[in-house]
Amino acid sequence: MAPRLHTLFIGYGNSLRRDDGAGLILAKNLAEHWRRQGRYVRCLIVHQLTPDLAFDITAEDVGNVVFVDAVMTTRDTTESDLTIHIDRLAESGRASGVGHHMDAGELMVYGQLLYRRRPPAWIVTVPGLDFAHGEGLSRPVRRLVEDVAHVARQLERCLGLKPAAPGDPRPSPGPDPDRR
């Protein structure tokens, strides 16, 4: 029997650099939201993307990968300019030399090269205003991240998923088995 495909959320960033933790929080919130709707998901929360994650993204039961990260905005960005973006990762790309930073596209290439599998992948970017040392999100970014239902609907459209119906009788997939 073929495994039930699920969406793998990978939230990354630094929760000790204020808004840089927005990707971590949104990934966790999206996974919990979808799990409550009966969708099959896994969620990994990591400080940064590393080559060993190629194993997780190429598992045979992964149907889609969703990377969630915060991005720094320009100084002249206003609260009304803040928008969460969802983009499909390009199928092309190449792996660079291993360094101190790896992006989502490079990680997908590693998965293809090492494990001969590359599930469809998207990146959700949360704009950040405050990347100073400290915990907690700035108020405008917190508001964006808290609107998880809106982001989940946008993501469903991007992934081509049917919206989950209220009271959908699908079984719950249970707790997140693999949180780092």
C-alpha positions as CSV (number, residue, x, y, z in Angstrom):
1,M,0.0,0.0,0.0
2,A,1.3,3.4,-0.9
3,P,2.0,5.8,2.0
4,R,-0.4,8.7,2.6
5,L,1.3,11.8,1.2
6,H,1.6,14.7,3.5
7,T,2.9,18.3,3.4
8,L,6.2,18.9,5.1
9,F,6.5,22.4,6.7
10,I,10.1,23.5,7.4
11,G,10.2,26.7,9.5
12,Y,13.5,28.3,9.9
13,G,15.0,31.4,11.5
14,N,16.3,32.7,14.9
15,S,13.7,33.2,17.6
16,L,16.3,35.3,19.5
17,R,16.4,37.9,16.7
18,R,12.8,39.2,17.1
19,D,11.0,39.1,13.7
20,D,13.5,36.5,12.4
21,G,11.4,34.0,14.4
22,A,8.3,34.7,12.3
23,G,8.9,31.8,10.0
24,L,9.2,29.4,12.9
25,I,5.9,30.5,14.4
26,L,4.0,30.6,11.1
27,A,5.2,27.1,10.1
28,K,4.1,25.7,13.4
29,N,0.7,27.5,13.2
30,L,0.1,26.4,9.6
31,A,0.9,22.8,10.4
32,E,-1.4,22.9,13.5
33,H,-4.2,24.6,11.5
34,W,-4.0,22.0,8.7
35,R,-3.8,19.1,11.2
36,R,-7.0,20.3,12.9
37,Q,-8.6,20.2,9.4
38,G,-7.6,16.5,9.1
39,R,-4.7,17.1,6.7
40,Y,-1.6,15.0,7.0
41,V,1.4,17.2,7.8
42,R,4.8,17.2,9.4
43,C,6.6,20.2,10.7
44,L,10.3,20.7,11.3
45,I,11.5,23.8,13.2
46,V,15.2,24.5,12.5
47,H,17.6,27.3,13.1
48,Q,18.9,27.1,9.5
49,L,18.7,24.9,6.4
50,T,21.4,22.2,6.4
51,P,22.2,19.5,3.9
52,D,20.9,16.7,6.2
53,L,17.3,18.0,5.7
54,A,17.5,16.6,2.1
55,F,16.7,13.2,3.7
56,D,13.5,14.6,5.2
57,I,12.2,16.4,2.1
58,T,12.7,13.3,-0.1
59,A,10.9,10.8,2.1
60,E,8.5,8.8,0.1
61,D,5.5,10.0,2.0
62,V,6.2,13.7,1.4
63,G,3.9,15.1,-1.2
64,N,4.8,18.8,-0.9
65,V,7.4,20.8,0.9
66,V,6.7,24.3,2.3
67,F,9.6,26.4,3.6
68,V,8.7,29.2,5.9
69,D,11.1,32.1,6.6
70,A,11.2,35.7,7.5
71,V,12.8,38.3,5.2
72,M,14.1,41.7,6.1
73,T,12.2,44.7,4.7
74,T,13.6,48.0,3.7
75,R,13.6,50.9,6.2
76,D,10.8,52.7,4.4
77,T,8.4,49.8,4.6
78,T,5.2,50.7,6.3
79,E,2.8,48.4,8.2
80,S,0.3,48.6,5.2
81,D,3.1,47.3,2.9
82,L,3.6,44.1,4.9
83,T,2.4,41.0,3.0
84,I,3.2,37.4,3.3
85,H,4.3,36.0,-0.1
86,I,4.0,32.4,-1.3
87,D,6.1,31.4,-4.3
88,R,6.8,28.1,-5.9
89,L,10.5,27.1,-6.0
90,A,11.9,26.8,-9.4
91,E,12.6,23.2,-10.7
92,S,16.0,24.3,-11.8
93,G,18.9,25.2,-9.7
94,R,22.3,23.9,-8.7
95,A,24.0,23.1,-5.4
96,S,26.7,25.4,-4.4
97,G,29.7,24.6,-2.2
98,V,28.8,23.9,1.4
99,G,29.1,27.1,3.4
100,H,27.4,28.7,6.3
101,H,24.2,29.4,4.5
102,M,21.9,27.3,2.3
103,D,18.7,28.4,0.7
104,A,15.6,26.3,0.0
105,G,16.3,25.9,-3.7
106,E,19.8,24.5,-3.0
107,L,18.4,22.1,-0.4
108,M,15.9,20.8,-3.0
109,V,18.8,20.2,-5.5
110,Y,20.6,18.2,-2.8
111,G,17.6,16.1,-2.4
112,Q,17.4,15.4,-6.1
113,L,21.2,14.6,-6.3
114,L,21.4,12.5,-3.2
115,Y,18.0,10.7,-3.1
116,R,16.7,11.1,-6.7
117,R,13.5,12.7,-5.5
118,R,12.2,16.2,-5.7
119,P,8.7,16.9,-4.5
120,P,7.0,20.1,-5.4
121,A,8.1,22.9,-3.1
122,W,7.0,26.4,-2.1
123,I,8.5,29.2,0.0
124,V,6.4,31.3,2.3
125,T,8.1,34.5,3.3
126,V,7.1,36.7,6.1
127,P,8.3,40.3,6.1
128,G,10.1,41.4,9.2
129,L,10.7,44.8,10.6
130,D,12.8,44.2,13.7
131,F,15.8,41.8,13.7
132,A,17.4,43.2,16.8
133,H,18.4,40.8,19.6
134,G,15.4,39.9,21.7
135,E,12.4,37.6,21.8
136,G,8.9,38.1,20.5
137,L,7.7,39.5,17.2
138,S,7.0,43.2,16.4
139,R,3.3,44.0,16.7
140,P,2.7,44.3,12.9
141,V,4.5,41.0,12.1
142,R,2.6,39.3,15.0
143,R,-0.7,40.3,13.4
144,L,0.4,38.9,10.0
145,V,1.4,35.6,11.6
146,E,-1.7,35.3,13.6
147,D,-3.9,35.4,10.5
148,V,-3.1,31.8,9.9
149,A,-6.5,30.9,8.3
150,H,-5.9,33.4,5.5
151,V,-2.4,32.2,4.8
152,A,-3.6,28.6,4.9
153,R,-6.3,29.3,2.3
154,Q,-3.7,31.0,0.0
155,L,-1.4,28.1,0.4
156,E,-4.2,25.6,-0.4
157,R,-4.8,27.4,-3.7
158,C,-1.0,27.5,-4.5
159,L,-0.7,23.7,-3.8
160,G,-3.9,22.9,-5.7
161,L,-5.6,21.4,-2.6
162,K,-9.3,21.4,-2.1
163,P,-10.3,23.6,0.9
164,A,-11.1,21.5,3.9
165,A,-14.8,21.5,4.6
166,P,-15.9,22.4,8.1
167,G,-16.7,19.3,10.0
168,D,-14.8,17.2,7.5
169,P,-14.9,13.6,8.8
170,R,-11.4,12.7,7.7
171,P,-9.4,11.1,10.6
172,S,-6.9,13.1,12.5
173,P,-3.3,12.3,11.6
174,G,-2.3,12.5,15.2
175,P,0.6,14.4,16.8
176,D,3.6,15.7,15.0
177,P,6.0,12.8,15.1
178,D,9.2,14.5,14.0
179,R,9.8,18.0,15.4
180,R,13.4,19.0,15.7
